[in-house]
Amino acid sequence: MPAKRTEPKTNKAPAARKPVIRRKKAAPAIVPPSYEDIATRAYFLALEGGHDPFDNWLRAETELTAVTA
């Protein structure tokens, strides 16, 4: 003997569900070091014994850019 159904029999198909759209979170923007940050680091490089201010600036800029990337 077949099992008894507790729910009434319907011919309707279940309603289609809308797909859920999941958005990816945007990566945080990389902010380049500011002029003041580079100048401060170049100053401390000069105190450590750096002789050429331009080389100190480039080194400071390279160090700070490598940290933020």
Helices and strands as residue ranges (DSSP letters): H 35-47, H 53-68
